[in-house]
Amino acid sequence: MDEFHDPKSNSNSAGAAQDPDSITRHHPPATSPFRHVPIRVVVFSAILLPVVLMPYLLTVRRTLMLRRKVDELQKTAHALRQELDTTLAKLSARKTEAQDMKATLTNVVMDTAAVQHRVADLVAENNASRRDFDMLVGESQHSRAQRAALKALGSSLADVAAFMHEMELQIGIQPLSTDAQRRVDRLRIAALRLQNLGTPRQPTSDAAHPGATPAGEKNT
């Protein structure tokens, strides 16, 4: 059995061994499953990559915008800080000026109070001086009235003494006694003194000569 061979099969086997290209044309090699992997990756990447990168790009863009806003806010905050420092410096200067003005105003108020007290004292002194002046004026008027009354009384007494002396001469009565003559002389002297009290004192020649006799006493 082993030695029996089919001539067709032998011829086919020989032909297969003799012509390998014909074998390749009639029986192509099987395709590998890894041949389509790069295409799938490219397609998957083309579809998935934009979906994945879009949020990232949006996040980056938003981050950049936020960074710009933060930078602007920092610049604004820096400008506001500088302005605040300037304002605080001005306020400090104004506060110092206000304190100086307050101190000056306090001094002015104290000086004004002192001046008011001084004015009140001067007014009180003026009122006291006016009262004293009014009192002096009243006393002066009273003294004038008294001097006028004394002068009038002296004139009256002098007239009485002169009348008595004239009557003595006209009637020719006996000379008066020594006592009566002394009384008449005293009346004349009193009248002269009253007249002198009624007039202001002025330096006269009689004051320089104390021994001179008054004019009213010559007829005694």
PyMOL commands that set and color helices and strands:
alter all, ss='L'
color gray80, all
select helices_A, chain A and resi 7-18+20-26+33-171+178-198+205-208+215-217
alter helices_A, ss='H'
color red, helices_A
deselect
rebuild
show_as cartoon
